[in-house]
Amino acid sequence: MRHLFNEETWEFSAKTVNDLGKNILTVGFASYFFKDLPLPVRIVIGIVGIGLILTSIYMICKKGGK
């Protein structure tokens, strides 16, 4: 699938995924809205945020680590 995207698109996608993960974690941990959610939902939101950040790190490493 890597060959479908050029380097600029790959880097843009990695940065976007990273920003999305950071936003989910920031809003999830700093918002009063999320404190009223059930514990399993809060855990899933944390896992999704961390997963997105790790995915972006993997994408950058595959690009060449620039």
N, C-alpha and C positions, 0 to 999 in steps of 0.2 A: 504494500500500500504506500510505502514511502516514495516510490517513484511517481506517484500521481501528483505530488506537490513539489514545487520548486523550493529553494532554501528560504526565501522570504516568507512564503506562505506557511512553511513549517515553523519558522520562528514566531510569526504572528500568532499562529494557533497555540503554541506553547505558552506564550505570554498571556493570551486570553484565558486559557485554562488555569494558569497560575493566579491571575487576578480574580477569576471566579471562585477558586478555592479559598483565597485569602478573604474575599468578601463574605463568603458563607461563614467562615470561622469567626470573623470580626463581628458580624451582625448577630450570629448565633450566641456568642459568648457575652456580648455587651448589651443585648436588648432585653428589656423586661418582658417582651412578648414571649420569648423562648423559655423563660424561667417557669412559665405556667404550663408548658407542654409536658406530656408524660416523659419519664426518664428514657424509655426505649427510643422515642422520637429524637430526643436530644442527642443520644448516643449515635444514632444513624446520621444525623446532621453533621456531627463531628467527624465521623468516619468518611462521609462523602467529601467534606472539605479537605481533610488530610489526603484522601485518595486523589483528589484533583491536583493538589500541590505535588504529590509524588509523581503523578502522570506527567505534569509539566517538566519536572526534573528529568524524567526518563526521556522525554521528547528532546530536551536541550542536549542531553548526553548523546543521543543518537545523531543529532545535528553536527556535533563536533565540539561541544562545550564552549563555544564562544561567549 
